[in-house]
Amino acid sequence: MLASIKKDTKFYREQADEKKQAAEKVQNIIADLIEREKERKDREAAAARSRERVPTAPKTSPTPETMTGTFASNRGKLPWPAASMKKPVIASRFGKQIHPVLKTERENTGIDVNVERGSNVLAVADGEVSILTFIPGFGNTLILNHFDGYRSIYAHLADITVVESQKVKAGEKIAQSGDSVEGPILHFEIWQGKEKQNPELWLAKQR
């Protein structure tokens, strides 16, 4: 009996450590994406300065990078990121959480939502696929860039139906939900720059 308890405790501790490492990995990815975007904009600005003496026709329509406020204006109105969520059930909320078995404190950088296995995962807003990667603790992970400093993250995915650099529309299917050690859940995050946001403040209120 005691050996079984020790084995379970070790398993839950390993899972908690893996989740922490996954959160740190996501934070590093976000920082890298921000730095790469800054470098790209610096290169574009330098190229534009070198062409200042050459007359060019004015732009007639904005690019996604110049359209600001689109994501921010939808605070509290974004659709939930899975098609089966008629009444979403949050398994783990944003922020500091107490592990039910270990009784230790950990920080959830997003929310974990109960979903049916194989549910369609949907983009919560227009954007571009920045990263498709596998992160231990988060499984298959997808990051969308929403062009105005905001990014959304979707983890524990199964079949991914988009590719990097692909433009997507709000409500478009980007993957199917997969599994985790806690069962079929979707991990979802929102970032503004390098700051984690509480997704519940951005998603449409449950009825």
N, C-alpha and C positions, 0 to 999 in steps of 0.2 A: 504493500500500500504506500509506504513512505517512498519507495523507489519510484513508483508511478507518479507521485506528487512532484518529486524532484525532476523527473523527466518532463512533465508538463510545464513546470516552472521554467526549465531551461529552454523549452520550445518557445514559450511566450516571450522570454527575454530576448532570444535570438530574433524573433519577429519584430519586437519593439526596436531593437538595434538596427535591423534592416530598414524599417520605416524611417528612422531618424537619418540614416545614411542616404535613403532615397530623397528625403526632403532637402538635404544638403546638396545632393547632386542636381536637383531641379534648380536650386538657388544659384549654383555655379553656371548652369546652362543659361539661365535668364541673364546673369551678369555678362556672359560671353556674347549672347545675342545683342544686348544693348551696346556693348563695345564695338561689335562688328557693324551694327547699324550706324553708330557714330562715325566710324572710320569711313564707311561708304558715303555718308553725307558730306564728310570733310573732303573726300576725293571729288565728289560732284560739285561742291562749292569751288574748289580749286580749278576744276575744269571750266566752270562757268566764268570765273574771273579771267581765265586765259582767253576766253572768247568775247570779252566785253567790247572789244573794238569791232567785232563783226556783227552787223545788224541781223537780228533774228525775228521771226514772226512771233507775236505773243501767244502764249498758250491759251487755247480756247476752252479747255476742260481740265479740271484738276486731276492730278494723279492720286491714288489712294494715300500716299505719304503726305499730301498737302490738305487732305480733307480731315479737319479736326473736329472733335466734339461729337462725332457720330456714336461712338461707344459710350462715352460719358453721359450723353443725353438720355440713354436708356437705363440708367440706374434704377433698379426696382421694377424694371419691365422686361428684362431679358427672359427668353423662354428657357425652361429647364432642359438640360442637355441629353435627355433620353426620351424616346418616343413613347415608352410605356408609362411615363410618369403622370398619370391622371391626378393622383394625389401623392406627391413624392414623400417618401419616408426617409429621414436622415438618420443614418446609422451612427455617424460621428460628426460632431459639429466643428466649426472653425475655432482655433485657439487652443488653450491649455486643456487637456483632458486627463482624467485619472484612469489608468489601465484597470479593468474590472478584476483581473486576477493578481497582477503584480502589485497593484495599488501605488504604482509609480506615476509621476507626472510626465506627460509628453505634449508636444505642441503639434496640432494638426494644421498644416499650412493651407488646407482647403476644407472641403466637406466630403464625406463618404455617403453615398446614397444607395439604398437598396434598389436593385433593378432585377428584372427577369433576365436570366442568362440568354444572351443572343439578342438583347434589345438593340434597336438602332440608336446609335449615339449621334447627336446632332450638333452642329455649330451653333453657338448661342448668338453669334453676330457675324456680319460680313468680315472676311479676313483672308489671310494667306497662310498656308501651312509652312511653318518655320522648321520644325524638327519632328522626325519620326525616330524613336529610339526605344531601346529596352533598358529599364532601370530595375535592378533587383529591389524588391519590396513594392514596386509600382507596376511591374510588368511592362507590357507595350504601352508607350506613352506618346502623346501627340500634343504639340504646342501650336496654337494659332496666334498670329500677329494681327492685331486690329488697327495698326497703322498710326494711332494717335497716342502711343505710349502704353497701351493696354495689351495684355496677352491672356489667353485662357489655356488651361492645361487639362487634358483628359487622360486618365490612367486606368489600368486594369482592362485593356482593350483586347478584343479577339481579332476578327477580320477587319483590317483597315482598308478603306475604299478610296483613299486619296493619296497623293504623292507630294513630296516636298516641293515648295514654290507654287503649288496649285492654289488658285483663288477659289474661295467658297462663299456661299451666301448663307445668311441666317436661316436656320432650320434645315440646311442641307445635311444629308447623311455623310458622316466622315468615317464611321467604324461601327462595329458591333461590340456590345459589352462582353467582357470575358469573365474570368473567375479570379478569386484571391483566396488566401487562407481563411478569411472571414466569410467566404461564400461569394455569391454573385453581387458585387458592388461596383459602382462607378466612382472613382476619385476625381474630383473637379476642383480646380483652382482658378483664381483671377489675380493678376498682378498689374499694378500701375508702376512702370519703371521697375525699381528694385524693391518695391513695397508690396507685401502680401495684402490682399483685400479679403474681407469676409464675403464669400459668394452669396450668402443669404440676403445681404443688403442690395445685391444687384439683380437677383432673380425675381421673377414675378411672384407675388404673394400667393400662398396656397389658399384655396377656398375650402 
